[in-house]
Amino acid sequence: MRIKYIIFSAIVMVVLSGVVFLNYEFKNSSEAVTARNNLQNIKEIEIGMDTTQVLTIMGHPIDKRNHKGELFYDYEIPSGLSLQCQIIFDSSGLVTFISPDPESLK
């Protein structure tokens, strides 16, 4: 009976250490760090900035597309959040829209 208890305890400890390790790795992966940084950096973006200024602050987006004369930059956000991190530029390359609103994050 004592051997079964020792084996069971060892298995539980291995499983728990694996869960802790995986959670640590997920929270500290480069993607997770980048996503958290994006929410911090977007606070510095202002309406009227150009694409060069935005790229200097935010880095390169994970998705970039044109639609009806507007340029959309999408950035990664932390897992589990139900919002988007997006910057939209007009046809002259100036920021017209920021999501989430930088003021709401301050």
Biopython code that builds the backbone (N, CA, C, O; Angstrom):
import numpy as np
from Bio.PDB.StructureBuilder import StructureBuilder

atoms = [
    (1, "MET", "N", (0.820, -1.196, 0.000)),
    (1, "MET", "CA", (0.000, 0.000, 0.000)),
    (1, "MET", "C", (0.861, 1.255, 0.000)),
    (1, "MET", "O", (0.547, 2.235, -0.676)),
    (2, "ARG", "N", (1.954, 1.217, 0.767)),
    (2, "ARG", "CA", (2.857, 2.369, 0.854)),
    (2, "ARG", "C", (3.508, 2.652, -0.501)),
    (2, "ARG", "O", (3.685, 3.816, -0.861)),
    (3, "ILE", "N", (3.864, 1.621, -1.252)),
    (3, "ILE", "CA", (4.486, 1.787, -2.568)),
    (3, "ILE", "C", (3.494, 2.458, -3.519)),
    (3, "ILE", "O", (3.882, 3.337, -4.289)),
    (4, "LYS", "N", (2.228, 2.061, -3.479)),
    (4, "LYS", "CA", (1.213, 2.680, -4.336)),
    (4, "LYS", "C", (1.082, 4.169, -4.018)),
    (4, "LYS", "O", (0.933, 4.994, -4.920)),
    (5, "TYR", "N", (1.137, 4.502, -2.738)),
    (5, "TYR", "CA", (1.045, 5.901, -2.314)),
    (5, "TYR", "C", (2.239, 6.697, -2.841)),
    (5, "TYR", "O", (2.072, 7.819, -3.320)),
    (6, "ILE", "N", (3.423, 6.132, -2.757)),
    (6, "ILE", "CA", (4.637, 6.801, -3.235)),
    (6, "ILE", "C", (4.565, 6.998, -4.747)),
    (6, "ILE", "O", (4.887, 8.077, -5.244)),
    (7, "ILE", "N", (4.152, 5.979, -5.472)),
    (7, "ILE", "CA", (4.035, 6.078, -6.933)),
    (7, "ILE", "C", (2.980, 7.114, -7.310)),
    (7, "ILE", "O", (3.207, 7.942, -8.193)),
    (8, "PHE", "N", (1.831, 7.070, -6.644)),
    (8, "PHE", "CA", (0.768, 8.035, -6.914)),
    (8, "PHE", "C", (1.260, 9.464, -6.647)),
    (8, "PHE", "O", (1.016, 10.365, -7.449)),
    (9, "SER", "N", (1.948, 9.667, -5.529)),
    (9, "SER", "CA", (2.472, 10.994, -5.182)),
    (9, "SER", "C", (3.476, 11.475, -6.216)),
    (9, "SER", "O", (3.477, 12.650, -6.584)),
    (10, "ALA", "N", (4.315, 10.589, -6.677)),
    (10, "ALA", "CA", (5.314, 10.953, -7.683)),
    (10, "ALA", "C", (4.639, 11.360, -8.990)),
    (10, "ALA", "O", (5.042, 12.336, -9.623)),
    (11, "ILE", "N", (3.621, 10.618, -9.388)),
    (11, "ILE", "CA", (2.887, 10.943, -10.624)),
    (11, "ILE", "C", (2.214, 12.311, -10.496)),
    (11, "ILE", "O", (2.281, 13.125, -11.417)),
    (12, "VAL", "N", (1.572, 12.562, -9.367)),
    (12, "VAL", "CA", (0.913, 13.852, -9.137)),
    (12, "VAL", "C", (1.938, 14.984, -9.210)),
    (12, "VAL", "O", (1.671, 16.018, -9.822)),
    (13, "MET", "N", (3.088, 14.803, -8.603)),
    (13, "MET", "CA", (4.118, 15.840, -8.610)),
    (13, "MET", "C", (4.636, 16.101, -10.026)),
    (13, "MET", "O", (4.865, 17.254, -10.393)),
    (14, "VAL", "N", (4.820, 15.061, -10.814)),
    (14, "VAL", "CA", (5.284, 15.222, -12.195)),
    (14, "VAL", "C", (4.239, 15.970, -13.017)),
    (14, "VAL", "O", (4.578, 16.881, -13.772)),
    (15, "VAL", "N", (2.974, 15.591, -12.872)),
    (15, "VAL", "CA", (1.905, 16.256, -13.618)),
    (15, "VAL", "C", (1.809, 17.723, -13.219)),
    (15, "VAL", "O", (1.724, 18.590, -14.088)),
    (16, "LEU", "N", (1.820, 18.015, -11.934)),
    (16, "LEU", "CA", (1.725, 19.403, -11.477)),
    (16, "LEU", "C", (2.918, 20.232, -11.924)),
    (16, "LEU", "O", (2.746, 21.387, -12.315)),
    (17, "SER", "N", (4.102, 19.684, -11.879)),
    (17, "SER", "CA", (5.269, 20.449, -12.328)),
    (17, "SER", "C", (5.190, 20.715, -13.824)),
    (17, "SER", "O", (5.614, 21.773, -14.288)),
    (18, "GLY", "N", (4.656, 19.775, -14.577)),
    (18, "GLY", "CA", (4.461, 19.984, -16.013)),
    (18, "GLY", "C", (3.468, 21.094, -16.287)),
    (18, "GLY", "O", (3.692, 21.911, -17.180)),
    (19, "VAL", "N", (2.377, 21.144, -15.542)),
    (19, "VAL", "CA", (1.375, 22.197, -15.698)),
    (19, "VAL", "C", (1.981, 23.551, -15.366)),
    (19, "VAL", "O", (1.781, 24.516, -16.104)),
    (20, "VAL", "N", (2.707, 23.632, -14.281)),
    (20, "VAL", "CA", (3.350, 24.893, -13.890)),
    (20, "VAL", "C", (4.348, 25.323, -14.955)),
    (20, "VAL", "O", (4.385, 26.497, -15.323)),
    (21, "PHE", "N", (5.158, 24.393, -15.456)),
    (21, "PHE", "CA", (6.150, 24.712, -16.479)),
    (21, "PHE", "C", (5.477, 25.197, -17.753)),
    (21, "PHE", "O", (5.890, 26.211, -18.316)),
    (22, "LEU", "N", (4.451, 24.494, -18.221)),
    (22, "LEU", "CA", (3.754, 24.898, -19.444)),
    (22, "LEU", "C", (3.095, 26.252, -19.284)),
    (22, "LEU", "O", (3.123, 27.059, -20.214)),
    (23, "ASN", "N", (2.500, 26.526, -18.128)),
    (23, "ASN", "CA", (1.884, 27.825, -17.884)),
    (23, "ASN", "C", (2.942, 28.921, -17.924)),
    (23, "ASN", "O", (2.713, 29.984, -18.501)),
    (24, "TYR", "N", (4.092, 28.672, -17.318)),
    (24, "TYR", "CA", (5.189, 29.642, -17.332)),
    (24, "TYR", "C", (5.660, 29.886, -18.767)),
    (24, "TYR", "O", (5.849, 31.031, -19.178)),
    (25, "GLU", "N", (5.847, 28.812, -19.518)),
    (25, "GLU", "CA", (6.307, 28.940, -20.899)),
    (25, "GLU", "C", (5.303, 29.716, -21.745)),
    (25, "GLU", "O", (5.703, 30.549, -22.558)),
    (26, "PHE", "N", (4.008, 29.457, -21.570)),
    (26, "PHE", "CA", (2.984, 30.144, -22.348)),
    (26, "PHE", "C", (2.982, 31.633, -22.045)),
    (26, "PHE", "O", (2.934, 32.451, -22.963)),
    (27, "LYS", "N", (3.033, 31.998, -20.757)),
    (27, "LYS", "CA", (2.984, 33.405, -20.368)),
    (27, "LYS", "C", (4.240, 34.152, -20.767)),
    (27, "LYS", "O", (4.199, 35.370, -20.935)),
    (28, "ASN", "N", (5.350, 33.459, -20.921)),
    (28, "ASN", "CA", (6.615, 34.109, -21.212)),
    (28, "ASN", "C", (7.142, 33.795, -22.606)),
    (28, "ASN", "O", (8.300, 34.077, -22.914)),
    (29, "SER", "N", (6.290, 33.209, -23.452)),
    (29, "SER", "CA", (6.712, 32.968, -24.825)),
    (29, "SER", "C", (6.893, 34.308, -25.525)),
    (29, "SER", "O", (6.343, 35.318, -25.085)),
    (30, "SER", "N", (7.646, 34.324, -26.592)),
    (30, "SER", "CA", (7.879, 35.585, -27.301)),
    (30, "SER", "C", (6.579, 36.153, -27.850)),
    (30, "SER", "O", (6.412, 37.371, -27.907)),
    (31, "GLU", "N", (5.651, 35.281, -28.258)),
    (31, "GLU", "CA", (4.361, 35.754, -28.766)),
    (31, "GLU", "C", (3.554, 36.428, -27.664)),
    (31, "GLU", "O", (2.936, 37.469, -27.893)),
    (32, "ALA", "N", (3.556, 35.845, -26.480)),
    (32, "ALA", "CA", (2.805, 36.424, -25.357)),
    (32, "ALA", "C", (3.402, 37.757, -24.931)),
    (32, "ALA", "O", (2.669, 38.699, -24.628)),
    (33, "VAL", "N", (4.716, 37.840, -24.907)),
    (33, "VAL", "CA", (5.383, 39.093, -24.534)),
    (33, "VAL", "C", (5.082, 40.163, -25.582)),
    (33, "VAL", "O", (4.773, 41.302, -25.234)),
    (34, "THR", "N", (5.170, 39.804, -26.855)),
    (34, "THR", "CA", (4.862, 40.745, -27.936)),
    (34, "THR", "C", (3.426, 41.233, -27.831)),
    (34, "THR", "O", (3.164, 42.426, -27.987)),
    (35, "ALA", "N", (2.503, 40.333, -27.571)),
    (35, "ALA", "CA", (1.091, 40.697, -27.467)),
    (35, "ALA", "C", (0.863, 41.677, -26.318)),
    (35, "ALA", "O", (0.123, 42.648, -26.470)),
    (36, "ARG", "N", (1.493, 41.428, -25.171)),
    (36, "ARG", "CA", (1.358, 42.361, -24.044)),
    (36, "ARG", "C", (1.988, 43.712, -24.381)),
    (36, "ARG", "O", (1.438, 44.761, -24.045)),
    (37, "ASN", "N", (3.131, 43.681, -25.040)),
    (37, "ASN", "CA", (3.791, 44.921, -25.434)),
    (37, "ASN", "C", (2.950, 45.726, -26.420)),
    (37, "ASN", "O", (2.941, 46.956, -26.373)),
    (38, "ASN", "N", (2.245, 45.034, -27.313)),
    (38, "ASN", "CA", (1.393, 45.737, -28.272)),
    (38, "ASN", "C", (0.343, 46.587, -27.562)),
    (38, "ASN", "O", (0.076, 47.716, -27.975)),
    (39, "LEU", "N", (-0.251, 46.055, -26.502)),
    (39, "LEU", "CA", (-1.259, 46.825, -25.767)),
    (39, "LEU", "C", (-0.641, 48.005, -25.033)),
    (39, "LEU", "O", (-1.307, 49.018, -24.821)),
    (40, "GLN", "N", (0.620, 47.887, -24.645)),
    (40, "GLN", "CA", (1.311, 49.021, -24.023)),
    (40, "GLN", "C", (1.706, 50.055, -25.080)),
    (40, "GLN", "O", (1.519, 51.256, -24.886)),
    (41, "ASN", "N", (2.246, 49.582, -26.183)),
    (41, "ASN", "CA", (2.740, 50.481, -27.228)),
    (41, "ASN", "C", (1.636, 51.254, -27.928)),
    (41, "ASN", "O", (1.842, 52.394, -28.343)),
    (42, "ILE", "N", (0.464, 50.640, -28.062)),
    (42, "ILE", "CA", (-0.612, 51.309, -28.799)),
    (42, "ILE", "C", (-1.080, 52.580, -28.072)),
    (42, "ILE", "O", (-1.718, 53.448, -28.668)),
    (43, "LYS", "N", (-0.755, 52.674, -26.789)),
    (43, "LYS", "CA", (-1.092, 53.883, -26.030)),
    (43, "LYS", "C", (-0.372, 55.111, -26.585)),
    (43, "LYS", "O", (-0.814, 56.241, -26.376)),
    (44, "GLU", "N", (0.732, 54.890, -27.290)),
    (44, "GLU", "CA", (1.522, 55.997, -27.838)),
    (44, "GLU", "C", (1.069, 56.428, -29.234)),
    (44, "GLU", "O", (1.509, 57.461, -29.740)),
    (45, "ILE", "N", (0.194, 55.641, -29.852)),
    (45, "ILE", "CA", (-0.258, 55.951, -31.204)),
    (45, "ILE", "C", (-1.314, 57.055, -31.143)),
    (45, "ILE", "O", (-2.180, 57.056, -30.268)),
    (46, "GLU", "N", (-1.228, 57.988, -32.083)),
    (46, "GLU", "CA", (-2.167, 59.104, -32.137)),
    (46, "GLU", "C", (-2.735, 59.243, -33.542)),
    (46, "GLU", "O", (-2.070, 58.915, -34.525)),
    (47, "ILE", "N", (-3.958, 59.725, -33.631)),
    (47, "ILE", "CA", (-4.579, 60.037, -34.916)),
    (47, "ILE", "C", (-3.670, 61.037, -35.632)),
    (47, "ILE", "O", (-3.194, 62.000, -35.030)),
    (48, "GLY", "N", (-3.436, 60.797, -36.925)),
    (48, "GLY", "CA", (-2.607, 61.698, -37.718)),
    (48, "GLY", "C", (-1.170, 61.248, -37.890)),
    (48, "GLY", "O", (-0.452, 61.793, -38.728)),
    (49, "MET", "N", (-0.725, 60.244, -37.097)),
    (49, "MET", "CA", (0.637, 59.721, -37.288)),
    (49, "MET", "C", (0.716, 59.022, -38.636)),
    (49, "MET", "O", (-0.293, 58.555, -39.165)),
    (50, "ASP", "N", (1.928, 58.953, -39.189)),
    (50, "ASP", "CA", (2.090, 58.235, -40.457)),
    (50, "ASP", "C", (2.569, 56.802, -40.203)),
    (50, "ASP", "O", (2.848, 56.413, -39.069)),
    (51, "THR", "N", (2.654, 56.040, -41.278)),
    (51, "THR", "CA", (2.996, 54.619, -41.138)),
    (51, "THR", "C", (4.389, 54.416, -40.550)),
    (51, "THR", "O", (4.602, 53.479, -39.781)),
    (52, "THR", "N", (5.331, 55.275, -40.898)),
    (52, "THR", "CA", (6.682, 55.155, -40.363)),
    (52, "THR", "C", (6.693, 55.342, -38.851)),
    (52, "THR", "O", (7.366, 54.597, -38.138)),
    (53, "GLN", "N", (5.958, 56.324, -38.361)),
    (53, "GLN", "CA", (5.883, 56.563, -36.920)),
    (53, "GLN", "C", (5.254, 55.363, -36.214)),
    (53, "GLN", "O", (5.724, 54.938, -35.158)),
    (54, "VAL", "N", (4.195, 54.826, -36.800)),
    (54, "VAL", "CA", (3.511, 53.673, -36.200)),
    (54, "VAL", "C", (4.434, 52.460, -36.167)),
    (54, "VAL", "O", (4.514, 51.772, -35.150)),
    (55, "LEU", "N", (5.127, 52.193, -37.261)),
    (55, "LEU", "CA", (6.034, 51.043, -37.305)),
    (55, "LEU", "C", (7.178, 51.198, -36.308)),
    (55, "LEU", "O", (7.647, 50.209, -35.746)),
    (56, "THR", "N", (7.628, 52.422, -36.085)),
    (56, "THR", "CA", (8.684, 52.663, -35.102)),
    (56, "THR", "C", (8.210, 52.297, -33.697)),
    (56, "THR", "O", (8.971, 51.734, -32.910)),
    (57, "ILE", "N", (6.972, 52.613, -33.386)),
    (57, "ILE", "CA", (6.418, 52.346, -32.055)),
    (57, "ILE", "C", (5.949, 50.902, -31.908)),
    (57, "ILE", "O", (6.263, 50.237, -30.921)),
    (58, "MET", "N", (5.200, 50.428, -32.889)),
    (58, "MET", "CA", (4.528, 49.129, -32.771)),
    (58, "MET", "C", (5.311, 47.957, -33.375)),
    (58, "MET", "O", (5.100, 46.807, -32.988)),
    (59, "GLY", "N", (6.195, 48.238, -34.306)),
    (59, "GLY", "CA", (6.826, 47.152, -35.041)),
    (59, "GLY", "C", (5.915, 46.717, -36.181)),
    (59, "GLY", "O", (4.895, 47.351, -36.453)),
    (60, "HIS", "N", (6.289, 45.644, -36.834)),
    (60, "HIS", "CA", (5.515, 45.185, -37.987)),
    (60, "HIS", "C", (4.266, 44.426, -37.541)),
    (60, "HIS", "O", (4.314, 43.646, -36.590)),
    (61, "PRO", "N", (3.151, 44.659, -38.231)),
    (61, "PRO", "CA", (1.899, 43.985, -37.872)),
    (61, "PRO", "C", (1.905, 42.516, -38.289)),
    (61, "PRO", "O", (2.696, 42.096, -39.133)),
    (62, "ILE", "N", (1.000, 41.744, -37.676)),
    (62, "ILE", "CA", (0.872, 40.339, -38.082)),
    (62, "ILE", "C", (0.065, 40.228, -39.372)),
    (62, "ILE", "O", (0.160, 39.231, -40.089)),
    (63, "ASP", "N", (-0.739, 41.268, -39.666)),
    (63, "ASP", "CA", (-1.514, 41.297, -40.907)),
    (63, "ASP", "C", (-1.589, 42.743, -41.391)),
    (63, "ASP", "O", (-1.789, 43.664, -40.599)),
    (64, "LYS", "N", (-1.429, 42.925, -42.681)),
    (64, "LYS", "CA", (-1.477, 44.250, -43.289)),
    (64, "LYS", "C", (-2.281, 44.106, -44.576)),
    (64, "LYS", "O", (-1.958, 43.269, -45.419)),
    (65, "ARG", "N", (-3.331, 44.921, -44.734)),
    (65, "ARG", "CA", (-4.152, 44.796, -45.935)),
    (65, "ARG", "C", (-4.745, 46.138, -46.318)),
    (65, "ARG", "O", (-4.884, 47.034, -45.486)),
    (66, "ASN", "N", (-5.093, 46.263, -47.590)),
    (66, "ASN", "CA", (-5.760, 47.447, -48.117)),
    (66, "ASN", "C", (-7.209, 47.111, -48.402)),
    (66, "ASN", "O", (-7.524, 46.023, -48.885)),
    (67, "HIS", "N", (-8.095, 48.059, -48.096)),
    (67, "HIS", "CA", (-9.519, 47.873, -48.390)),
    (67, "HIS", "C", (-10.134, 49.244, -48.631)),
    (67, "HIS", "O", (-10.140, 50.104, -47.750)),
    (68, "LYS", "N", (-10.648, 49.432, -49.832)),
    (68, "LYS", "CA", (-11.312, 50.679, -50.207)),
    (68, "LYS", "C", (-10.469, 51.917, -49.892)),
    (68, "LYS", "O", (-10.969, 52.903, -49.349)),
    (69, "GLY", "N", (-9.192, 51.848, -50.240)),
    (69, "GLY", "CA", (-8.304, 52.986, -50.066)),
    (69, "GLY", "C", (-7.736, 53.162, -48.670)),
    (69, "GLY", "O", (-6.954, 54.082, -48.429)),
    (70, "GLU", "N", (-8.117, 52.299, -47.755)),
    (70, "GLU", "CA", (-7.571, 52.377, -46.394)),
    (70, "GLU", "C", (-6.594, 51.227, -46.178)),
    (70, "GLU", "O", (-6.738, 50.150, -46.757)),
    (71, "LEU", "N", (-5.602, 51.477, -45.338)),
    (71, "LEU", "CA", (-4.597, 50.475, -44.993)),
    (71, "LEU", "C", (-4.848, 50.025, -43.562)),
    (71, "LEU", "O", (-4.946, 50.854, -42.658)),
    (72, "PHE", "N", (-4.953, 48.720, -43.350)),
    (72, "PHE", "CA", (-5.234, 48.142, -42.039)),
    (72, "PHE", "C", (-3.995, 47.411, -41.531)),
    (72, "PHE", "O", (-3.422, 46.582, -42.237)),
    (73, "TYR", "N", (-3.585, 47.728, -40.294)),
    (73, "TYR", "CA", (-2.532, 46.987, -39.604)),
    (73, "TYR", "C", (-3.175, 46.286, -38.423)),
    (73, "TYR", "O", (-3.819, 46.927, -37.593)),
    (74, "ASP", "N", (-3.006, 44.973, -38.343)),
    (74, "ASP", "CA", (-3.496, 44.192, -37.207)),
    (74, "ASP", "C", (-2.301, 43.683, -36.405)),
    (74, "ASP", "O", (-1.319, 43.193, -36.962)),
    (75, "TYR", "N", (-2.412, 43.811, -35.086)),
    (75, "TYR", "CA", (-1.351, 43.375, -34.180)),
    (75, "TYR", "C", (-1.884, 42.306, -33.234)),
    (75, "TYR", "O", (-3.068, 42.277, -32.898)),
    (76, "GLU", "N", (-0.983, 41.437, -32.820)),
    (76, "GLU", "CA", (-1.335, 40.356, -31.896)),
    (76, "GLU", "C", (-1.721, 40.929, -30.535)),
    (76, "GLU", "O", (-1.140, 41.911, -30.073)),
    (77, "ILE", "N", (-2.719, 40.294, -29.897)),
    (77, "ILE", "CA", (-3.150, 40.687, -28.555)),
    (77, "ILE", "C", (-3.021, 39.487, -27.628)),
    (77, "ILE", "O", (-2.957, 38.348, -28.090)),
    (78, "PRO", "N", (-2.981, 39.740, -26.312)),
    (78, "PRO", "CA", (-2.896, 38.616, -25.377)),
    (78, "PRO", "C", (-4.074, 37.655, -25.529)),
    (78, "PRO", "O", (-5.212, 38.072, -25.749)),
    (79, "SER", "N", (-3.782, 36.387, -25.410)),
    (79, "SER", "CA", (-4.792, 35.342, -25.514)),
    (79, "SER", "C", (-5.898, 35.548, -24.485)),
    (79, "SER", "O", (-5.637, 35.892, -23.332)),
    (80, "GLY", "N", (-7.119, 35.336, -24.915)),
    (80, "GLY", "CA", (-8.257, 35.416, -24.004)),
    (80, "GLY", "C", (-8.949, 36.767, -23.985)),
    (80, "GLY", "O", (-10.017, 36.901, -23.387)),
    (81, "LEU", "N", (-8.367, 37.768, -24.623)),
    (81, "LEU", "CA", (-9.022, 39.074, -24.658)),
    (81, "LEU", "C", (-9.953, 39.151, -25.852)),
    (81, "LEU", "O", (-9.629, 38.663, -26.935)),
    (82, "SER", "N", (-11.102, 39.760, -25.653)),
    (82, "SER", "CA", (-12.076, 39.862, -26.745)),
    (82, "SER", "C", (-12.050, 41.268, -27.331)),
    (82, "SER", "O", (-13.060, 41.971, -27.345)),
    (83, "LEU", "N", (-10.890, 41.657, -27.806)),
    (83, "LEU", "CA", (-10.756, 42.932, -28.492)),
    (83, "LEU", "C", (-9.741, 42.763, -29.594)),
    (83, "LEU", "O", (-9.030, 41.760, -29.652)),
    (84, "GLN", "N", (-9.678, 43.739, -30.461)),
    (84, "GLN", "CA", (-8.702, 43.686, -31.535)),
    (84, "GLN", "C", (-7.689, 44.801, -31.354)),
    (84, "GLN", "O", (-7.991, 45.835, -30.759)),
    (85, "CYS", "N", (-6.514, 44.593, -31.855)),
    (85, "CYS", "CA", (-5.467, 45.602, -31.833)),
    (85, "CYS", "C", (-5.237, 45.964, -33.295)),
    (85, "CYS", "O", (-4.557, 45.246, -34.028)),
    (86, "GLN", "N", (-5.819, 47.096, -33.708)),
    (86, "GLN", "CA", (-5.824, 47.444, -35.119)),
    (86, "GLN", "C", (-5.622, 48.944, -35.287)),
    (86, "GLN", "O", (-6.124, 49.749, -34.502)),
    (87, "ILE", "N", (-4.878, 49.298, -36.320)),
    (87, "ILE", "CA", (-4.659, 50.694, -36.681)),
    (87, "ILE", "C", (-5.037, 50.828, -38.149)),
    (87, "ILE", "O", (-4.620, 50.024, -38.982)),
    (88, "ILE", "N", (-5.835, 51.857, -38.460)),
    (88, "ILE", "CA", (-6.266, 52.087, -39.839)),
    (88, "ILE", "C", (-5.717, 53.427, -40.315)),
    (88, "ILE", "O", (-5.762, 54.429, -39.601)),
    (89, "PHE", "N", (-5.199, 53.416, -41.543)),
    (89, "PHE", "CA", (-4.646, 54.610, -42.177)),
    (89, "PHE", "C", (-5.520, 55.004, -43.366)),
    (89, "PHE", "O", (-6.118, 54.149, -44.018)),
    (90, "ASP", "N", (-5.586, 56.304, -43.639)),
    (90, "ASP", "CA", (-6.319, 56.766, -44.821)),
    (90, "ASP", "C", (-5.430, 56.621, -46.059)),
    (90, "ASP", "O", (-4.310, 56.118, -45.969)),
    (91, "SER", "N", (-5.928, 57.058, -47.197)),
    (91, "SER", "CA", (-5.195, 56.886, -48.456)),
    (91, "SER", "C", (-3.886, 57.672, -48.494)),
    (91, "SER", "O", (-3.009, 57.364, -49.300)),
    (92, "SER", "N", (-3.741, 58.679, -47.637)),
    (92, "SER", "CA", (-2.476, 59.428, -47.596)),
    (92, "SER", "C", (-1.497, 58.848, -46.573)),
    (92, "SER", "O", (-0.405, 59.387, -46.394)),
    (93, "GLY", "N", (-1.875, 57.754, -45.900)),
    (93, "GLY", "CA", (-0.980, 57.076, -44.972)),
    (93, "GLY", "C", (-0.986, 57.619, -43.560)),
    (93, "GLY", "O", (-0.031, 57.412, -42.811)),
    (94, "LEU", "N", (-2.066, 58.323, -43.180)),
    (94, "LEU", "CA", (-2.172, 58.866, -41.823)),
    (94, "LEU", "C", (-3.192, 58.091, -41.005)),
    (94, "LEU", "O", (-4.223, 57.670, -41.531)),
    (95, "VAL", "N", (-2.911, 57.901, -39.728)),
    (95, "VAL", "CA", (-3.800, 57.142, -38.839)),
    (95, "VAL", "C", (-5.148, 57.849, -38.718)),
    (95, "VAL", "O", (-5.223, 59.045, -38.437)),
    (96, "THR", "N", (-6.216, 57.068, -38.941)),
    (96, "THR", "CA", (-7.580, 57.593, -38.777)),
    (96, "THR", "C", (-8.352, 56.856, -37.684)),
    (96, "THR", "O", (-9.368, 57.348, -37.194)),
    (97, "PHE", "N", (-7.858, 55.659, -37.302)),
    (97, "PHE", "CA", (-8.590, 54.832, -36.332)),
    (97, "PHE", "C", (-7.603, 53.981, -35.560)),
    (97, "PHE", "O", (-6.651, 53.442, -36.124)),
    (98, "ILE", "N", (-7.844, 53.866, -34.249)),
    (98, "ILE", "CA", (-7.000, 53.052, -33.365)),
    (98, "ILE", "C", (-7.912, 52.195, -32.491)),
    (98, "ILE", "O", (-8.843, 52.707, -31.869)),
    (99, "SER", "N", (-7.643, 50.896, -32.445)),
    (99, "SER", "CA", (-8.419, 50.013, -31.587)),
    (99, "SER", "C", (-7.474, 49.055, -30.873)),
    (99, "SER", "O", (-6.664, 48.399, -31.528)),
    (100, "PRO", "N", (-7.553, 48.957, -29.558)),
    (100, "PRO", "CA", (-8.481, 49.683, -28.681)),
    (100, "PRO", "C", (-8.053, 51.149, -28.553)),
    (100, "PRO", "O", (-6.905, 51.511, -28.810)),
    (101, "ASP", "N", (-9.009, 51.966, -28.152)),
    (101, "ASP", "CA", (-8.752, 53.382, -27.962)),
    (101, "ASP", "C", (-7.642, 53.537, -26.925)),
    (101, "ASP", "O", (-7.787, 53.068, -25.796)),
    (102, "PRO", "N", (-6.536, 54.186, -27.290)),
    (102, "PRO", "CA", (-5.418, 54.334, -26.349)),
    (102, "PRO", "C", (-5.822, 54.967, -25.010)),
    (102, "PRO", "O", (-5.250, 54.634, -23.972)),
    (103, "GLU", "N", (-6.784, 55.860, -25.030)),
    (103, "GLU", "CA", (-7.217, 56.497, -23.781)),
    (103, "GLU", "C", (-7.871, 55.501, -22.837)),
    (103, "GLU", "O", (-7.783, 55.649, -21.618)),
    (104, "SER", "N", (-8.528, 54.484, -23.392)),
    (104, "SER", "CA", (-9.193, 53.489, -22.547)),
    (104, "SER", "C", (-8.187, 52.560, -21.866)),
    (104, "SER", "O", (-8.537, 51.874, -20.906)),
    (105, "LEU", "N", (-6.955, 52.532, -22.345)),
    (105, "LEU", "CA", (-5.918, 51.663, -21.793)),
    (105, "LEU", "C", (-5.047, 52.362, -20.754)),
    (105, "LEU", "O", (-4.283, 51.708, -20.044)),
    (106, "LYS", "N", (-5.158, 53.679, -20.659)),
    (106, "LYS", "CA", (-4.298, 54.429, -19.727)),
    (106, "LYS", "C", (-4.827, 54.390, -18.328)),
    (106, "LYS", "O", (-4.224, 54.969, -17.424)),
]
sb = StructureBuilder()
sb.init_structure("model")
sb.init_model(0)
sb.init_chain("A")
sb.init_seg("    ")
for serial, (resi, resn, name, xyz) in enumerate(atoms, 1):
    if name == "N":
        sb.init_residue(resn, " ", resi, " ")
    sb.init_atom(name, np.array(xyz, "f"), 0.0, 1.0, " ", f" {name:<3s}", serial, name[0])
structure = sb.get_structure()
